[in-house]
Amino acid sequence: MAEVDKNGHVVRLVEKPKDPPSDLALVGVYLFDKTINKAVRSIKPSARGELEITDAIQWLVDNKLSVRHKVLQGWWIDTGKKDPLLECNRLVLDAMTHRIDGTVDGASQIQGRVTIEKGAKISNSRIRGPVVIGPDAIVEDSYIGPYTSLGKNCRVLKSEMEHSVVLDGSSIVGVSKLTDSLIGRDVEVARSVQQPRALRLMLGDDSKVELE
């Protein structure tokens, strides 16, 4: 939270206060001159062992240097977790326009507002917008439903998905239905064809998987 004076200068920053000094949350967008380098060199690591940007800004304030703020108009979402990030994706896609720069074959159906970037190829698939399909992505024999964003070089084969974000270079293969999901970069999600069928997972720290 930021506390400001009547002239618009920031006078104090407080991380997650129990008693907020104002209704101004820090949205994480900063513009600095070279003075910030001195500030960073002057502060000590926080309790979690990191140099905090808020401590550096507070150092500027304490040393009588000008720190000003600007109120962001419109919506703002803290995207530190999956569901808020998916909500952010939904808001962005609601504002997108229809544009097809990639290749869509005659066996595919495009419904609603869909952006297909250059180099992307859609084959024997149904795309129901709002959807964004990134450059050089491949979608074959699949259904891509509303509020889905596919990054660059993604592959979706024989799968169904909606309300999800898939980052660059990831593959979704043979998945019957993927929804409300956030997939990182260079991830492979595939259905096993071997018997006995089982779930085989390799998950990083703080991962969350829901199985039905």
ZATORVEX-945481 format. One record per atom (N, C-alpha, C, O, CB): residue in one letter; x, y, z. Coordinates in steps of 0.1 Angstrom, whole numbers, plus 2048, in hexadecimal, padded with zeros to 3 digits. Glycine has a CB too. Layout:
aXYZ/...
# end
This chain:
m8087F4800/m800800800/m80980C800/m81480C806/m7F680080C/a8048177FA/a80B8247F9/a80482F801/a7F88307FF/a80E8287EA/e80B836808/e80684280F/e80C84E808/e81884F807/e80984281E/v803857804/v8088637FC/v803870803/v7F987080B/v8028637EE/d80A87B801/d806888806/d7FE88F7FD/d7FB88A7F2/d81389080A/k7FA89B800/k7F08A37F8/k7F68A87EB/k7EF8AC7E2/k7EB8AF800/n8048A77EA/n80B8AB7DE/n80D8A07D4/n8148A17CA/n8188B27E1/g8098947D8/g80A8887CF/g8188817D1/g81B8787C9/g80988C7C1/h81F8847DC/h82C87D7DF/h8298717E8/h8218727F1/h8368877E5/v8308677E5/v82F85B7ED/v83785D7FA/v8438617F9/v83484E7E6/v83185B805/v83885D812/v83B85081A/v844850822/v83086781B/r834845816/r83683981D/r83082D815/r82682E80F/r83083982B/l838822815/l83381680F/l83280B81A/l83A80A822/l83C811804/v827803819/v8247F9823/v8207EC81C/v8177ED814/v81A7FE82E/e8277E181F/e8237D4819/e8197CD821/e81B7CB82D/e8307CC817/k80D7CA81B/k8037C3821/k8007C7830/k8007BF839/k8067B4821/p7FC7D4832/p7FA7D983F/p7EC7D4845/p7E37D283D/p7FA7E883F/k7EC7D2852/k7DF7CE858/k7D67DA859/k7CA7D9858/k7E27C9866/d7DC7E685A/d7D47F385A/d7D97FB84E/d7E2804850/d7D57FA868/p7D37FA842/p7D8801836/p7D8810838/p7CE81583D/p7D07FD82A/p7E3817835/p7E3826836/p7DB82D82B/p7D983982C/p7F182B836/s7D8825820/s7D082B815/s7C982080D/s7CA814811/s7D983480C/d7C3824802/d7BD81A7FA/d7C58187ED/d7BF8137E3/d7AE81D7F6/l7D181C7ED/l7DA81B7E1/l7E380F7E2/l7ED80F7EA/l7E28287E0/a7E08057DA/a7E97F97DA/a7F47FB7CF/a7F28027C5/a7E07ED7D6/l7FF7F57D2/l80A7F57C8/l8077EB7BD/l8067DF7C0/l8187F37CF/v8077EF7B1/v8047E67A6/v8107E079F/v80F7D8796/v7FB7ED79B/g81C7E47A3/g8287DE79E/g82D7E4791/g8357DD78A/g8267D079C/v82A7F078E/v82F7F7783/v837803788/v83180C78E/v8247FC779/y844804785/y84D80E78A/y85581477F/y85980D775/y856808795/l858821780/l862828777/l86C82E780/l869836789/l85A83276E/f87982B77D/f884830786/f88E83777E/f890835772/f88A82478E/d896840784/d8A284577E/d8AE83D785/d8AB83478D/d8A4854780/k8BA841782/k8C5839787/k8C7839796/k8CF83279C/k8D283E781/t8C084279D/t8C08437AC/t8BC8367B2/t8C08337BD/t8B884F7B1/i8B382E7AC/i8AF8227B1/i8BA8187B4/i8B98107BD/i8A481B7A8/n8C58197AC/n8D08107AE/n8D78137BC/n8DB8097C2/n8DB8127A3/k8D881F7BF/k8DE8237CC/k8D481E7D7/k8D98197E2/k8E08327CE/a8C781F7D5/a8BE81B7DF/a8BF80C7E2/a8BF8077ED/a8AF81E7DB/v8C08047D7/v8C17F57D8/v8CE7F17DF/v8CE7E87E7/v8C17EF7CA/r8D97F87DD/r8E57F57E3/r8E57F97F2/r8ED7F47FA/r8F17FD7DD/s8DC8017F6/s8DB807804/s8D27FF80D/s8D3800819/s8D7815804/i8C97F6808/i8C07EF810/i8C57E1813/i8CF7DC80D/i8B27EE809/k8BF7DB81D/k8C37CD821/k8B87C481D/k8AC7C881B/k8C67CD830/p8BB7B781C/p8B17AD818/p8A67AD823/p8A87AF82F/p8B779F817/s89A7A981F/s88E7A8827/s88F79B82F/s89879482E/s8817AA81F/a884799837/a88478C83F/a884780836/a88877583A/a87778C847/r87F781829/r880776820/r88C775818/r88D76D80F/r874776817/g89677D81C/g8A377C816/g8A5783808/g8AE780800/g8A776F814/e89B78C805/e89C7937F8/e89C7A27F9/e8987A7803/e88F78F7F0/l8A27A87EF/l8A17B77EF/l8947BB7E9/l8917B87DE/l8AD7BD7E6/e88C7C27F1/e87E7C57ED/e87E7D37E6/e8847DD7EA/e8757C67FA/i8777D37DB/i8757E07D3/i86F7EB7DC/i8727F77DA/i86E7DE7C6/t8657E77E4/t85E7F07ED/t8687F77F7/t8678027FA/t8537EA7F4/d8727EF7FC/d87C7F4805/d8857FE7FE/d889808803/d8847E980B/a8887FB7F1/a8908057E9/a8898127E7/a88F81D7E8/a8947FF7DC/i87C8117E4/i87481D7E2/i8738257EF/i8748317EF/i86681A7DD/q87181E7FA/q870824807/q87D82B80B/q87D836811/q86C81A812/w888825806/w89582C808/w896839801/w89B843806/w8A1823804/l89083A7F5/l8908467ED/l8878517F5/l88B85C7F6/l88A8447DF/v87C84C7FA/v873855802/v87A85A80E/v87A866811/v86684E806/d881851816/d887855822/d89385F820/d897866829/d88C849829/n89985E814/n8A4867811/n8A0873809/n8A8879802/n8AE85F809/k89387780A/k88D883805/k88E8847F6/k88F88F7F0/k89588F80B/l88E8797EF/l88E8797E0/l87F8787DC/l8778727E3/l89686D7DB/s87C87E7D1/s86E87F7CC/s8698717C7/s86F86B7BE/s86D8897C1/v85F86C7CD/v8588607C8/v8498647C7/v8428677D0/v85A8547D3/r8448637BA/r8378677B7/r82F85B7B3/r8348507B0/r8368727AC/h82285C7B3/h8198517AF/h80F8557A5/h80D8617A2/h81184C7BC/k80A84C79E/k7FF84E794/k7F4843797/k7F8837797/k80484E786/v7E8847797/v7DD83E79A/v7D983778D/v7D783E783/v7D18457A0/l7D982A78D/l7D5822781/l7C6822780/l7BF81E789/l7DB814782/q7C1826774/q7B3825772/q7AF81876B/q7B7813763/q7AF831769/g7A481376E/g79F806768/g7A27FB771/g7A57FD77D/g7A780475B/w7A17EF76C/w7A27E3774/w7B17DF777/w7BA7E3770/w79B7D776E/w7B37D9783/w7C07D4787/w7BE7C778E/w7B57C6797/w7C77DE78F/i7C67BD78B/i7C57B0792/i7D27AB796/i7DC7AC78F/i7BE7A5788/d7D37A77A2/d7E07A07A7/d7E07927A2/d7D978A7A5/d7E07A07B7/t7EA790798/t7EB784791/t7F477A797/t7FA772790/t7EF786783/g7F677A7A4/g7FF7717AB/g7FA7637AC/g80275A7AF/g8027767B9/k7ED7607A9/k7E87537A9/k7E175079C/k7DE759794/k7DF7517B6/k7DD74379B/k7D773E78E/k7CA74578B/k7C974B780/k7D572F78F/d7C1745794/d7B374A791/d7B375878D/d7AC75C783/d7AA74779C/p7BA761795/p7BA76F790/p7C1771783/p7BD77A77B/p7C277779B/l7CB769780/l7D276A773/l7C8766768/l7C876C75D/l7DE762772/l7C075C76A/l7B6758760/l7AB76375E/l7A6765753/l7B074A764/e7A8769769/e79E774768/e7A4780760/e79D786758/e79A779776/c7B1782762/c7B878D75A/c7B878974C/c7B5792743/c7C678F75F/n7BA77D749/n7BA77873B/n7AC77A735/n7AA77E729/n7BE76973A/r7A277773D/r794779738/r791788735/r78B78B72A/r78A774743/l79579173D/l79379F73B/l79B7A472E/l7957AC726/l7987A7747/v7A779F72C/v7AE7A3720/v7A879D714/v7A77A570A/v7BD79E721/l7A3791714/l79D78B708/l790791705/l78C7926F9/l79B77C70A/d78979670F/d77C79D70D/d77E7AA704/d7757AF6FE/d7757A171A/a78A7AF705/a78D7BC6FE/a7947BA6F0/a7967C36E9/a7957C5706/m7967AD6EC/m79E7AA6E0/m7957AC6D4/m7887AB6D5/m7A479D6E1/t79B7AD6C8/t7947AD6BC/t7967A06B4/t79F7996B6/t7987B96B3/h78D79E6AA/h78E7926A2/h799794697/h79979E690/h78178E69B/r7A378B696/r7AD78C68C/r7B377E68A/r7B7777693/r7B8796691/i7B477A67D/i7BA76D679/i7C577066F/i7C3773664/i7AF764673/d7D176E674/d7DD76F66C/d7E4761669/d7ED760661/d7E7778673/g7DF757671/g7E474A66F/g7DC742664/g7D574865C/g7E474267C/t7DD735664/t7D772C65A/t7CC724661/t7CE71D66B/t7E1723654/v7C072465B/v7B571C660/v7B0714655/v7AC71964A/v7A9725666/d7B0706656/d7AB6FE64B/d79C6FD64A/d795702653/d7B16F064D/g7976F7640/g7886F763D/g7816EE647/g7746F0647/g7866F362F/a7876E664E/a7806DD657/a77F6E3665/a7796DD66E/a7886D0658/s7846EF667/s7846F6674/s778700674/s77470566A/s7916FC677/q774703681/q76970D683/q76F71868C/q775715697/q75D706689/i76C724689/i77072F691/i764737695/i75C73B68C/i77A739689/q7617386A2/q75673F6A7/q75A74A6B1/q7627486B9/q74C7356AE/g7537566AF/g7567616B9/g7637686B5/g7697666AB/g75675C6C7/r7687706BF/r7747786BD/r78076F6C0/r78276B6CB/r7747846C6/v78876D6B5/v7947656B6/v79F76C6B0/v79E7716A5/v7917576AF/t7AB76C6B6/t7B77706B1/t7C07656AE/t7C475D6B7/t7BE77B6BA/i7C47636A2/i7CE75869E/i7DA75F698/i7D976468D/i7C774D694/e7E575E69F/e7F176569A/e7F875E68E/e7F575368B/e7FB7666A6/k801766688/k80876167C/k81075467F/k81675368A/k81176C677/g80F74B676/g81673E677/g80E73367F/g81272867E/g82274067E/a803737686/a7FB72D68C/a7F3725682/a7EF72A678/a7F1734697/k7F0718685/k7E970F67C/k7DE708684/k7E070268E/k7F3705676/i7D270A67E/i7C6703685/i7C16F967B/i7BE6FC66F/i7BB70E688/s7C06EC67F/s7BB6E1677/s7B16D967E/s7B26D5689/s7C76D8673/n7A56D7677/n79B6CF67B/n7976D268A/n7966C8692/n79E6C067A/s7966DE68D/s7936E269B/s7886ED69C/s7856F3692/s7A06E86A1/r7836EE6A8/r7796F96AA/r77E7036B4/r7836FF6BF/r76B6F26B0/i77E70F6B1/i78371A6B9/i7787236BC/i7727296B4/i78F7226B2/r7747246C9/r76972C6CE/r76E7386D6/r7737356E2/r75F7246D5/g76E7446D1/g77474F6D8/g76C7546E4/g7607506E7/g77675A6CF/p77275E6EC/p77F7646E9/p78B75B6EB/p78C7556F6/p7807716F1/v79375A6E1/v79F7526E2/v7AB7596DB/v7A975F6D1/v79C7446DB/v7B77576E0/v7C375B6DA/v7CC74F6D8/v7CF7486E1/v7CA7666E2/i7D174D6CB/i7DA7436C8/i7E77496C3/i7E67506B8/i7D47396BD/g7F27476C9/g7FE74E6C7/g8057496BA/g8017406B3/g80774C6D2/p8107506B6/p81774E6AA/p81D73F6AA/p82273A6B4/p8237576A9/d81B73969E/d82172C69C/d81B7216A5/d8217166A6/d83072C69E/a8107236AB/a8097196B3/a80270F6A9/a7FF71369E/a7FF71F6BD/i8007036AD/i7F96F96A6/i7ED6F36AE/i7EF6EF6B9/i8036ED6A1/v7E16F46A8/v7D56EE6AE/v7D06E46A4/v7CC6E8699/v7CB6F96B2/e7CF6D76A8/e7CA6CD69F/e7C06C46A6/e7C26C06B2/e7D56C4699/d7B56C169F/d7AA6B86A5/d7A76BC6B3/d7A66B36BC/d7B06AA6A4/s7A46C86B5/s7A26CD6C3/s7976D76C4/s7936DD6BA/s7AF6D36C9/y7936DA6D0/y7896E56D3/y7906EE6DD/y7956EA6E7/y77C6DF6DA/i7906FB6D9/i7967066E1/i78A70F6E5/i7847166DC/i7A170E6DA/g78670F6F2/g77A7166F6/g77D7246FB/g7897296FB/g77370F700/p77372B6FF/p77473A703/p77F73C70E/p781734716/p76773F708/y78574870D/y78E74D717/y79A744718/y79F741723/y78774F724/t7A074070C/t7AC73870C/t7B7740704/t7B47466FA/t7A972A705/s7C3740709/s7CE746703/s7D973C701/s7DE73670B/s7D375370B/l7DD73A6F5/l7E97316F2/l7F473A6EE/l7F37436E5/l7E57276E7/g8007376F3/g80C73E6F0/g81373A6E3/g80D7326DC/g81673E6FB/k81E73F6E1/k82673C6D5/k82B72E6D5/k82F7296DF/k8327466D4/n82A7276C9/n82F71A6C7/n82870F6D0/n82E7056D3/n83E7196CA/c81C7126D5/c8147086DC/c80F6FE6D2/c80D7006C7/c80970F6E4/r80C6F26D8/r8066E76D0/r7FA6E26D8/r7FB6DE6E4/r8106DC6CC/v7EE6E16D2/v7E26DB6D8/v7DD6D16CE/v7D86D46C3/v7D76E66DB/l7DE6C46D1/l7DA6B96C9/l7D06B06CF/l7D26AC6DA/l7E76B16C4/k7C56AD6C8/k7BB6A46CD/k7B76A76DC/k7B669E6E4/k7C06966CC/s7B46B46DE/s7B16B86EC/s7A66C26EC/s7A26C86E2/s7BE6BE6F3/e7A06C46F8/e7966CF6FA/e79A6D7706/e79F6D2710/e7886C86FD/m7996E4704/m79D6ED70F/m7956FA70E/m7916FF704/m7AC6F070F/e79370171A/e78D70E71A/e791715727/e79670E731/e77E70D719/h790722728/h79272A733/h7A0727739/h7A1724745/h78872873E/s7AA727731/s7B8723735/s7C272C72E/s7BF732723/s7BA714732/v7CE72C733/v7D973372E/v7E572972C/v7E9722736/v7DE73F736/v7EA728720/v7F571F71D/v801727718/v80072E70E/v7F1713713/l80C72771F/l81773071B/l820729710/l81E71E70C/l820733727/d82A73170B/d83172D6FF/d83771F700/d83C71B70A/d83C7376FD/g8367186F4/g83D70B6F3/g8376FF6FA/g83E6F56FA/g84B70D6F8/s82B7006FF/s8256F5706/s81C6ED6FD/s8176F26F3/s81D6FA712/s81A6E0701/s8126D76F9/s8076D1701/s80A6CC70C/s81B6CC6F3/i7FB6D06FB/i7F06C9702/i7EC6BF6F8/i7E76C26ED/i7E46D3705/v7ED6B26FB/v7EB6A76F2/v7E169D6F8/v7E4697702/v7F86A16ED/g7D669A6F1/g7CD68F6F5/g7C6692702/g7C3688709/g7D56836F6/v7C469E706/v7BE6A2713/v7AF6A4710/v7AB6AD708/v7C46AE719/s7A669C717/s79869D714/s7926AA717/s7896AF710/s79069271B/k7956B1722/k7906BE726/k7996C4730/k79B6BF73B/k7826BD72C/l79F6D072C/l7A76D8735/l7A06E5737/l79D6EC72D/l7B56DA72F/t79E6E9743/t7976F6746/t79C6FD752/t7A26F675B/t7886F3747/d79B70A753/d79F71275E/d7AE70F762/d7B170D76E/d79670F76A/s7B670E758/s7C470A75A/s7CE714755/s7CC71C74C/s7C76FC753/l7DA71475C/l7E571C758/l7F1713756/l7F670D75F/l7E8727763/i7F671374A/i80170A746/i80D713742/i80C71C73A/i7FD70173A/g818710748/g824718746/g82B715739/g82570F730/g82E716751/r83771A737/r83F71872B/r84570A72A/r849704733/r84A72372A/d84570571D/d84B6F971A/d8466ED723/d84E6E4727/d85A6FA71B/v8396ED725/v8336E272D/v82D6D8723/v8286DC719/v8296E8737/e82D6CB727/e8266C171F/e81C6BB727/e81E6B5732/e8316B671A/v80F6BB723/v8046B4729/v7FE6AB71F/v7FA6AF714/v7F96BF72E/a7FF69E722/a7FB694718/a7F468871F/a7F768572B/a80768F710/r7EB682718/r7E467671E/r7EC66A71A/r7F066870F/r7D5675719/s7EE661724/s7F6655721/s7ED64B71A/s7E164A71C/s7FB64F72F/v7F3644710/v7EC639709/v7F062B70D/v7EC621708/v7EE63B6FA/q7F962B717/q7FE61E71C/q7F5618726/q7EF62072E/q80D61F721/q7F560B728/q7EE604732/q7F860073D/q8035FB739/q7E65F872D/p7F460074A/p7E860674F/p7E961674F/p7F461B750/p7E660275E/r7DE61C74C/r7DE62B74C/r7E063175A/r7DA62C763/r7D1630745/a7E863B75B/a7EB641768/a7EF64F766/a7F265475B/a7F663976F/l7EE657770/l7F3665770/l802665773/l80665F77D/l7EB66D77A/r80966B76A/r81866D76C/r81B67C76C/r81A683762/r820665761/l81F681778/l82068F77A/l82F69377D/l83568C785/l817694784/m83369E778/m83F6A577D/m83C6B3780/m83A6BB777/m84B6A3773/l83B6B778D/l8366C4791/l8406CC798/l8486C67A0/l8296C2799/g8416D8796/g84A6E179D/g8456E57AB/g83A6E17AE/g84D6ED795/d84D6ED7B2/d8486F17BF/d83C6F97BF/d8397017B5/d8546FA7C6/d8336F87C9/d8277007CA/d81D6FE7BF/d8157067BC/d82A70E7CB/s81E6F27B8/s8146EF7AE/s8076EB7B3/s8066E77BF/s81A6E47A4/k7FD6EC7AB/k7EF6E77AF/k7E96E07A4/k7E86E5799/k7E76F37B4/v7E46D47A6/v7DE6CC79C/v7D06C77A1/v7D06C17AC/v7E76C0798/e7C66C879A/e7B96C379D/e7B56B8794/e7B56BA787/e7AE6CE79D/l7B26AC799/l7AE6A1790/l7A069D792/l79B69D79E/l7B7695794/e799699787/e78B694788/e78A687782/e77F681782/e78269E781/
# end
